Amino acid sequence: MATTKKAKKVVTPIDERETFVSLQKSFSDSDLSVEEKLKILYNLQSADNDIEKLVQLRGELPAEVAALEDEVAEFEAKVEHLKESIEGYNRAIENYKENIIEHDAEIDKYQQQLANIANSREYDSINKELENTNLLRQIDDKNIRDSKDKIAECRERIDSYNDRIAILSEDLEAKRAELEKIKESTASEEAALVGRRDACASKLDERTLSAYNRIRTANRNHLAVVSVYQGNACGGCFNIITPQRLVDIASGKKLVICEHCGRIIVNPDAE
């Protein structure tokens, strides 16, 4: 007797652009009923809302800390760049000093030759070389002075930047301590909420969770799952819901998506 192989279900890859609207056909295609899935999504949204409230207690502190860290890092990078410039000027000074030693040796040589010159033509030629070498020595000597001036300027700027870094670092440490204090005061509550959120997320299939995260991230109020607002409006965009859709929402057994904003609208009190 011939046996028939059961056809394998084709699972399409998750598209990061998927929304709840694109999942309507497959929403109920899981081990969970629609009612259970809606409740899990609502509880997930509720946990995310509570986590966000805790984060909001920190106010602008995280952004201020990040901005100060960036500013300190920027000044520190400038200081390092100036230090590298000083090293470069010092290397150049050493090269100029070596050139001067060579020029002095050539000048001594030309002066000795001038003392033993027998004709004016050779004298003029050597004297010209002596003048050129003296000029090159003067240029190297000037380059040394200029390099030292540049080093002094770099050191002044380094001192100025270090003063600024000290002030910023003091402010940064104070804000970090304030932020850490707030985090510590809510750490246990936040850990419990994260555990609650993870428990909800673990029950959902990847496609539904991906759509939820995408819609939540895309909206300013971070709401992907909402309840009815004032009896007849979407709790996300506040547009009016039709009577028939209100009945479906109240039943808690159907997936209802707002026609205007694409959020899931649920009845948290549905049995």
C-alpha positions in Angstrom: 0.0 0.0 0.0 1.5 3.3 -1.1 2.1 5.9 1.5 1.7 9.6 0.8 4.2 12.1 2.2 2.7 15.0 4.1 3.6 18.2 2.3 5.9 20.4 4.2 4.6 23.9 5.0 6.5 26.6 3.2 7.6 29.3 5.6 8.3 32.6 3.9 11.2 34.7 5.2 10.3 37.5 7.6 10.1 40.9 5.9 11.2 43.8 8.1 8.5 45.9 6.4 5.7 43.6 7.5 2.9 45.1 9.5 -0.2 43.7 11.2 -2.1 44.3 8.0 0.2 42.0 6.1 -0.1 39.4 8.8 -3.9 39.2 8.9 -4.1 36.0 6.8 -1.5 34.2 8.9 -2.3 35.7 12.3 -4.4 32.7 13.5 -2.1 30.2 11.9 -0.3 29.1 15.1 -0.8 27.0 18.3 -2.3 30.0 20.0 -5.9 31.1 19.5 -6.6 34.6 18.3 -7.9 35.5 21.7 -4.7 34.3 23.4 -2.5 36.0 20.9 -4.3 39.3 21.3 -4.0 39.1 25.1 -0.3 38.4 24.9 0.2 41.3 22.5 -1.7 43.6 24.9 0.3 42.5 27.9 3.5 42.9 25.9 2.5 46.4 25.0 1.6 47.1 28.6 5.0 45.9 29.8 6.7 48.1 27.2 4.7 51.1 28.3 5.7 50.5 32.0 9.3 50.1 31.1 9.2 53.3 29.1 7.7 55.2 32.0 10.6 54.1 34.1 13.0 55.2 31.4 11.3 58.6 31.3 12.1 59.1 35.0 15.6 59.6 33.9 14.5 62.6 31.9 17.2 64.2 29.7 20.1 62.7 31.8 21.0 59.9 29.4 21.1 62.3 26.4 23.1 64.8 28.5 25.6 62.2 29.6 26.0 61.0 26.0 26.5 64.6 24.8 29.1 65.3 27.5 30.9 62.0 26.8 31.1 63.0 23.1 32.4 66.5 23.9 35.1 65.1 26.3 36.1 62.6 23.6 36.3 65.4 21.0 38.6 67.5 23.2 40.7 64.5 24.1 41.1 63.8 20.4 42.2 67.4 19.8 44.8 67.1 22.6 46.2 63.9 21.1 46.3 65.5 17.6 48.2 68.5 19.1 50.6 66.2 20.9 51.3 64.4 17.6 51.9 67.8 16.0 54.4 68.7 18.8 56.3 65.4 18.1 56.4 66.3 14.4 57.8 69.7 15.1 60.4 68.2 17.5 61.5 65.8 14.8 61.7 68.6 12.3 63.8 70.7 14.8 66.3 67.8 15.1 66.5 67.6 11.3 67.1 71.3 11.1 69.9 71.1 13.7 71.5 68.3 11.8 71.4 70.4 8.7 73.0 73.3 10.6 75.9 71.0 11.7 76.4 70.1 8.1 76.2 73.7 6.9 78.7 74.8 9.6 81.1 72.1 8.4 80.7 73.3 4.8 81.2 76.9 5.9 84.5 76.0 7.7 85.6 74.1 4.6 84.8 77.1 2.3 86.5 79.6 4.6 89.7 77.4 4.6 89.5 77.2 0.8 89.2 81.0 0.6 92.4 81.5 2.6 94.3 79.5 0.0 92.7 80.9 -3.3 95.2 82.1 -5.9 92.8 83.7 -8.4 89.7 85.9 -8.2 87.5 83.6 -10.4 87.9 80.7 -8.0 87.5 83.1 -5.1 84.2 84.3 -6.4 82.9 80.8 -7.0 83.7 79.6 -3.5 82.5 82.8 -2.0 79.1 82.3 -3.8 78.9 78.8 -2.3 79.7 80.2 1.1 76.9 82.8 0.8 74.4 80.1 -0.3 75.4 77.8 2.6 75.0 80.7 5.0 71.6 81.4 3.6 70.6 77.8 4.0 71.8 77.8 7.6 69.8 81.0 8.3 66.7 79.3 6.8 67.2 76.2 9.0 67.7 78.5 12.0 64.5 80.3 11.2 62.6 77.1 10.8 63.8 76.0 14.3 62.5 79.2 15.8 59.2 78.9 13.9 58.8 75.3 15.0 59.4 76.3 18.6 56.8 79.0 18.3 54.3 76.4 16.9 55.1 74.0 19.8 54.4 76.9 22.3 51.1 77.5 20.5 50.2 73.8 20.6 51.0 73.6 24.3 48.8 76.7 25.1 45.9 75.1 23.2 46.5 71.8 25.0 46.4 73.6 28.4 43.1 75.3 27.3 41.6 72.0 26.1 42.7 70.2 29.3 41.0 72.9 31.4 37.9 72.4 29.4 38.1 68.6 29.7 38.4 69.0 33.5 35.3 71.1 33.7 33.3 68.8 31.4 34.5 65.7 33.2 33.4 67.1 36.6 30.0 67.8 35.1 29.9 64.4 33.5 30.7 62.5 36.7 28.0 64.4 38.5 25.4 63.5 35.9 26.6 59.9 35.7 26.2 59.6 39.5 22.7 61.2 39.3 21.7 58.8 36.5 23.1 55.8 38.3 21.2 56.7 41.4 17.9 56.8 39.5 18.7 53.5 37.8 19.5 51.8 41.1 16.3 53.0 42.6 14.2 51.4 39.8 16.5 48.5 39.0 14.4 45.8 40.7 11.2 47.1 39.2 12.8 47.4 35.7 14.1 43.8 36.0 10.7 42.5 36.8 9.1 44.4 33.9 11.8 43.2 31.5 11.1 39.6 32.7 7.4 40.2 32.2 8.0 41.5 28.7 10.4 38.6 27.7 7.8 36.1 29.0 5.2 37.6 26.6 7.5 37.9 23.7 8.6 34.3 24.0 5.1 33.1 23.4 4.7 34.9 20.1 5.9 33.7 16.7 8.8 35.6 15.1 6.7 37.1 12.4 4.1 38.6 14.8 6.8 39.9 17.2 8.8 41.4 14.3 5.7 43.3 13.1 4.9 44.5 16.6 8.5 45.8 17.1 8.4 47.5 13.7 5.1 49.3 14.3 6.1 50.3 17.9 9.4 51.7 16.7 7.8 53.6 13.8 5.4 55.5 16.0 6.2 58.4 18.2 4.1 57.2 21.1 5.6 53.6 20.7 2.1 52.0 20.6 1.5 49.0 18.4 -1.5 47.6 20.4 -4.1 49.9 21.8 -7.6 49.8 23.3 -10.7 51.8 22.3 -10.5 55.4 23.2 -13.6 57.1 24.7 -15.9 54.3 23.5 -15.5 54.7 19.7 -12.0 55.8 18.7 -8.6 54.2 18.1 -6.4 54.6 21.1 -3.4 55.2 18.8 -4.5 57.7 16.2 -7.9 58.7 17.7 -9.9 58.1 14.5 -13.5 56.9 14.8 -14.1 53.2 14.6 -17.2 51.8 12.8 -19.9 50.2 14.9 -19.3 46.7 13.4 -15.6 46.9 14.1 -16.4 47.9 17.7 -18.5 44.8 18.1 -15.6 42.7 16.8 -13.2 44.4 19.2 -15.6 43.9 22.1 -15.8 40.1 21.4 -12.0 39.8 21.8 -12.1 36.9 19.3 -11.1 38.8 16.1 -8.0 40.6 14.9 -9.1 44.2 14.3 -6.6 46.6 12.8 -7.1 50.3 12.6 -7.8 51.4 9.0 -5.9 54.6 9.6 -2.8 53.8 11.6 -2.4 50.0 11.2 -2.3 49.3 15.0 -4.1 46.4 16.6 -7.2 47.5 18.6 -8.1 45.1 21.4 -10.5 44.8 24.3 -8.4 44.2 27.4 -11.5 43.2 29.4 -12.7 40.5 26.9 -13.0 37.1 28.5 
